[in-house]
Amino acid sequence: MKNIKLLLLLPFIGVLLFLPAVNRVEPYVLGLPFLLFWIVFWMVLSSVILMIVYRLDPDNKGSDVE
């Protein structure tokens, strides 16, 4: 659990580093060109990853919000 924040690197790697490799129109996925599908997929996955990191991060336990 100590390195849970390393999950935050996945969207960076998925979008920025693999974007040149997936820069194509064909095939269509769910009616979208592949590049647009790739970007939308990583937007949704980034939200899921952020939620996982927030829930598992020990720094978020026991807040003093009233």
Secondary structure as UniProt FT lines:
FT   TURN            2..3
FT   HELIX           4..8
FT   HELIX           9..12
FT   HELIX           13..17
FT   TURN            18..22
FT   STRAND          28..29
FT   TURN            30..31
FT   STRAND          32..33
FT   HELIX           34..56
FT   HELIX           58..60
//
